[in-house]
């Protein structure tokens, strides 16, 4: 069990039988009133954010979320399938994965979060190496500092890249922001 002082950003709690992640926490004590912890929490399954206030006497249950190392195996029209290291297959719909679909490629290692035996979400690596499928050539004279152009990745995602990047090159992409990081280093 957690006390209100343990509620820091990133902590996972079990509230009303659902897993929540603490996004913000603010300790308040006004005059002679009891101290309270005002928090902003996000439901890990649905993604909805809400405010919750915890008293000093509250005991908060910590969410028991298991993290499984898995790899992306294949997709059907609107379902994505992963296989854990133990050989267990799990599927996710497009609605759960949302923006993460843009960076998924075959055999990519991911972490799947399981709550009460049910897969609830997944975490991609922070940086992934993807190939540029299509990038228009840079026009002469487009040399303003930091100029960017649209490029399409092998997964179908469209991102902004510097003018010197061409089709066929491999780049590093930050999956949190969906932005170009740098050219991929040759191994």
Secondary structure, DSSP 8 states (H G I E B T S, - for coil): -B-GGG--TT-EEEETTEEEEEEEEEEE--TTS--EEEEEEEETTT--EEEEEEETT--BEE--EEEEEEEEEEE-SSEEEEEETTS-EEEEEHHHHGGGGGG--TT-EEEEEEETTEEEEEE--SEEEEEEEEE----TT---TT-EEEEEETTS-EEEEETT--TT-EEEEETTTTEEEEE----
